[in-house]
Amino acid sequence: MKINRASDLSKIKKQGLELLSPATTRITVGSATCGLAKGAGKVLEALKYEVKKKKIQAEVVAVGCNGLCYAEPIVEVIQPGKPRITYGPVTVERVGELLKAIKTGKVVQDLALARHDEEAYCPNIAPLKYAKGKVPAALSGIKEYRKQDFFKNQLKLVSKNAGTISPSRIEEYIALDGYKALAKVLTEMKPEDVIKEVTVSKLRGRGGAGFPTGLKWQACRSAAGDKKYIVCNGSEGDPEIGMHRSFLESDPQAIIEGMAIAGYAVGAEAGYIYVNDRYVVALERLEEAIRQAEQTGLLGSNILGSGLSFSLKVKRGGGAYVCGEETALLNALEGLSGEPRPRPPYPAQQGLFGKPTVVNNIETLANIPLIALHGGKWFAKIGTASSTGTKIVALSGAVAQPGWVEVPLGTPVKAIIETFGKGTGTGKKVKAFQTGGPSGGVLPASLLNIKLDYDQLTKAGSLLGSGGLLVMDEGTDMLDMAKFLTDFFAEETCGKCSTCREGVKRLQEIIDSIMQGYGTKEHLNLVKRMAAAMSDTAACALGKTAAVPFLSVLKHFPKEVEGKLLRKGA
Amino acid sequence: MTKTKKMAAQKSATPSPGAQAVAAGEWAGKSQAMFERMLQEVPEALRGVFRGKLMQVLQQKAKGGPAAESHVTEIVHETVPEPFKSNILKAFSTMGDIDMKVVEEIIKNNPGGQETVISILHAIQAKCGYLPQEALILVSQKKDIFLSNLYRLATSYTAFRIKPLKKYAVTVCNGTGCHVKAGGQILKELEKKVSGNGSLITLEKVRCLGCCDMSPAVMINGELYGGAQAQARIAEILHE
């Protein structure tokens, strides 16, 4: 249905709500890459087949990921008037059992993870009520999700829809107040007001550098140019992070809405979404989402009768870590090899095809509808004074329950590892952790109380980056870690700046010789001098920070490095 | 219209039955790809002149029918001097079984200049499994982009491969999370073994397979294996 008035959104909202809590049974299967890898595709097929064969009145829907990656494949059951039940891990063998329980109104107790009497999406949105009246006795044994540590300690704002709505149905996104922000912006706000709200919210880029988004937009708006572009950075090349992929696969419409609002604010009529080459599922879902938004009249010309035109294209990357850097990403979009451009001029002045361009991370853009809808002041109250809002954190490495969670900024790292990761899972203690992907420093367990905050982490010699949190237990050889991370940079350097290209290679050689027992004190001094030269002269953050992993290991675990140095007379 | 066809069309102004056949785009089998490959040996500046001359010869050989693969091979044998001759014949023998019409279709579906190239390379790889030389040559021709430029993209971006996959595509996750859980060890062992027994395995490493709870994760021909399971499957393959 194509709509051309903001008020028509309510019609689609009604359709969507009927899909989300239908008169019959709704069975959802978590089908993001993390679920698919564990066989969610087969579970989905089996459920569809059995439902048809057994003539059960139910709709089977593929949804995204709710963060419980350790319990994939996740299946959720919504029946009219009853609480929503989360099951996991549901294998193909247990599908029959599950359907039998659904038919007879019972529960498969050992698979049940959580009960949702109602879904409280966002502090300012009325919750979606599932349970009516008293909870049936059969279900009362399952713990309500808000009483569970995993859900209780999260603040799901950006990821509120993930795992609930179908990524390929725009109605379900609209049902949970989707596109309400765009409608509000187009009917009630001037572009300057939008930028002002974003500035007031103190939202900072979620990709790595943490640059204030409002300033970026303002610079692009003031830049002279007949054409402007909005680019969504979905490169996410860090070697242990998949939460933005999960997000794209779960809730692609949120990005589209965020980009349309950004387009209105800076005066751009076209946008590109750059997606990591391996994110094939995300790519398909984004393309489908764009098609639906166009058909609904939420992309294209004269959106909701406001006169705003905005079109979007998805571009698959070629696979290079450095393309997460905004100017290298622009080169990749232009079909060139991924090498950073010298700055200035900044992309806000001369970006894609030489035109003023805003490059924002997926998560940054996903925050925009929230800020536009609830106001910058509301947003600024969440998190800490200088780091506002929430952050999606990907937990990996030595944790019992890897996955992703969304927490307010300012949450201590220790709490995240213990509450959501459930410890190391190996019986050993935490030895070190690393935030912000390979460019972040490796920090020792003594700093576990540090808060997830842009400035605190930078001060400690690491960075918030795009939100990876890698945990290492006491069995980890720190020098080996440093070598692994340095090897990563050696592979991913584009070779444009000589200090980065050569520096990383020499660093690799030096670490190798230390590992083989030929390292000397002079080597360590040389590394420090080299690192200073790299950070002074490399064109992009990759080169500037390539020596950080080794230097941080040297700083926090000096014994592990110095113990391996060649001794006099040996 | 392609440069080749344009050139052929100009020639067909002089009524010759052969010219019309090739001008209509009738290339049997891989003949067009072979013809273009042959021209790659000619320096860029002289290529236009050679193209016209060789096209005439080809038309004479085709005698009104479609240009066949054997015709191109004959031309190479008769007219090309060494060492270019051996180079070309060697390239012909390693030429994959690629349907050039598919490649042409892909190029047609992506109108535009340099900015379309990465999408085109992805589409070709999705169809062929890798980026065959003859396909890249065609892209270079039709988009008027240097072949070296295309090879730069094809080799600097990790998504592309310029050699076909072998029987088993083994993808080892080399993300930091998997490395912490001994993924690096699996990779090291495999690298050693594959170099000795490499005929069946294409070894690739990726940064994250998206299933950190199964780490160390290994994907073999699209099927996911975790930890000990992966080791067992790899041992089976190496035994083959």
Interface residues (C-beta under 8 A of the other chain):
Chain A: T33 C34 A37 K38 C69 Y70 E72 G237 D238 P239 E240 I241 G242 R245 D277 R278 K315 R316 G317 G318 G319 A320 Y321 A332 L333 E334 G335 L336 S337 G338 F353 S396 G397 A398 Q401 P402 G403 Q434 P438 L470 V471 M472 D473 T476 D480 M481 F484 L485 C494
Chain B: G113 Q114 E115 T116 V117 I118 S119 L121 H122 R152 L153 S156 Y157 T158 A159 F160 N174 G175 T176 G177 C178 H179 V180 K181 G184 V206 R207 C208 L209 G210 C211 C212 D213 M214 S215 A217 L224
